[in-house]
């Protein structure tokens, strides 16, 4: 394939911006996810100008964006193309990856509230086959302090993934590479991000509840929130309409839309969504809508602050020094960054971010797809940070 680069808020809550029209009401069940009217001025216009500049500067195929304030739409839009000659639309579905991780930990915390389990229960009660399961707790799986390696960083895994992007990966395949027999550190004493934690947490939740994970997450999270376009698939299929993705990560710019996402987490939690559901998820997860106040505080800070740093077995690229500070740290399945509650998935040409600032009830959702000269990194997060700077200059996402 040939490729060429192509060139309720008030004035007080948004300093330096003009007051625009009153925000539209929240999306109701059954309403389509569509563009909002493009404002001529004010904060909504500022968001769109930021997105358009970033699309050009980052050589993106497409950018989808939705911003809400107190559950009311400020702006929803889409720029660029899904495929050649097919415009990107807000209602197109894309892979949401790690957005499901806080869904899993919300479900866990709800079970704790109900007295079904304890957050510090050892996981060998439900996963007796897991090495060191008597020392690894449910909390440690959710907050990435178990000491289990991240298979996604393993050279053997990366080589196989590059060679066979359509391969289906079973949990057994992934955990064999993660090798939980050999921990990087004593569980609970350090921090290192690992996809294996959520493969195991999903399996534990299924055994605790005797319910398939996709049904469990629907019962506890997506159905109560009305996220009807956020769903699991046991195959690489994506519901139509599809936002197509492309990537150069194997050396040739090629379509990656239907590369197999089974490696991203456990079966039943491999989700797709659209930009309106992503913004709704940001609102609910970022405000603790589905949890008691005490459970929500635990989700935001389960004890990770102060943890992190290399050990003889864990390199500084994994056991990150000075990562978990009061200002920026990992919670239970999510990131807290300068008081914003964030999740930022990235998958083979797709990138997305959901971010919520509780002090102003501001939600930002962005999804992007790559052009052939798009720089590395999560470009959706880059755009969301700029939007946050525009809208909340004294407290941006960082």
Protein Blocks (a to p, Z undefined) as FASTA:
>chain_A
ZZdddddddfklmghiacdddddddddehiacddddddfbdjklmmmmmmmmmmmmnopa
bdcddddeehiafbdcdedjfbghiacdfklccdekjmmmmmmmmmmmmmmmnomacfkl
cfklmmmmbghklmpcfklmmnopnopacfklpmklmmmmmmmmmbccdfklmmmmnopm
lcfbdehiaccddfklmmmmmmmmmmmnopafklmmmmmmmmmnopakbccdfbfbdcdd
ddddddfknopacdfklgcfklmmcehiaccddfklmmmmmmmmmnommbcfklmmmmmm
golgopacddfklcfklmcghklgfkbccdehiaceehiacddddeehiacdddddfklo
pacdddddddfkbcedjfklmmmmmmmmmmmmmlccZZ
